[in-house]
Amino acid sequence: MKSRNRNTGVLIILLIVGLIIGGVIGDFFSDKIEILGRNYSVGLKTPLVLDLKVIKLTFGMLVSINLASIIGIVIAILVYRKL
C-alpha cells in the first residue's frame, strides 16, 4: 500500500475554497431554491478591541454559512481524500 503525504495547508485551502464557492452558488440560486438562501452567521458579531496605548489591535471574524457552503465543504473534504 502506498503511503500518502497529506499537507494540512492544502486541506485548509480546499475548505476555504469550498466554503466560498458554495456560498456564491447558494447566493446565486437562492431565488430559485429558497433553502439555499438561508444564512446563519457564526463568529464575533462585534470586533474585540485590545488597546495597549501604544498599539491598538482589533480582532474579529464572522462566517455566514448556508446549505450550499456546507455542500462545498463536504466536496472539498472528498477532493482532499482523493489526493
C-alpha positions in Angstrom: 0.0 0.0 0.0 1.4 3.4 -1.0 1.9 6.0 1.8 0.5 9.4 1.0 1.9 12.6 2.5 -1.0 14.9 3.2 -0.5 18.5 3.9 -2.7 20.3 6.4 -2.3 23.6 4.5 -3.9 22.0 1.4 -6.8 20.9 3.4 -7.4 24.4 4.9 -7.1 26.0 1.4 -9.6 23.4 0.0 -12.0 24.0 2.8 -11.9 27.8 2.4 -12.4 27.5 -1.4 -15.3 25.1 -0.9 -16.9 27.5 1.6 -16.5 30.5 -0.7 -17.7 28.7 -3.9 -20.6 27.1 -2.0 -21.6 30.5 -0.6 -21.5 32.1 -4.0 -23.6 29.3 -5.6 -26.0 29.5 -2.7 -26.5 33.2 -3.1 -26.9 32.8 -6.9 -29.6 30.1 -6.7 -31.3 31.5 -3.6 -34.2 32.9 -5.6 -34.9 29.6 -7.3 -34.3 27.3 -4.3 -35.1 29.2 -1.1 -33.4 26.8 1.3 -30.0 27.7 -0.2 -30.6 31.4 0.7 -30.9 30.9 4.4 -27.7 32.2 6.0 -26.5 31.6 9.5 -23.8 33.8 10.9 -21.2 32.3 13.2 -18.4 34.3 14.9 -17.9 37.6 16.7 -20.8 40.0 15.9 -18.8 42.9 17.3 -15.0 43.1 17.0 -12.8 42.6 20.0 -10.5 45.7 20.6 -7.3 45.5 22.6 -5.9 48.9 23.3 -2.4 48.9 24.7 -1.9 52.7 24.4 1.0 52.2 22.0 -0.8 49.9 19.6 -4.5 49.1 19.1 -5.4 45.7 17.9 -8.8 44.7 16.5 -9.9 41.1 16.3 -13.0 39.9 14.5 -14.3 37.1 12.4 -17.8 36.4 11.1 -18.7 33.5 8.8 -22.0 33.3 7.0 -22.9 29.7 6.3 -25.7 28.4 4.1 -26.6 24.9 2.9 -24.6 25.3 -0.4 -21.5 26.3 1.5 -21.8 23.1 3.7 -22.1 21.1 0.5 -19.0 22.9 -0.8 -17.1 21.9 2.4 -18.1 18.3 2.0 -17.0 18.3 -1.6 -13.7 19.8 -0.6 -13.1 17.1 2.0 -13.9 14.4 -0.6 -11.4 16.0 -3.0 -8.8 16.1 -0.3 -9.3 12.4 0.4 -8.8 11.6 -3.3 -5.5 13.4 -3.3 
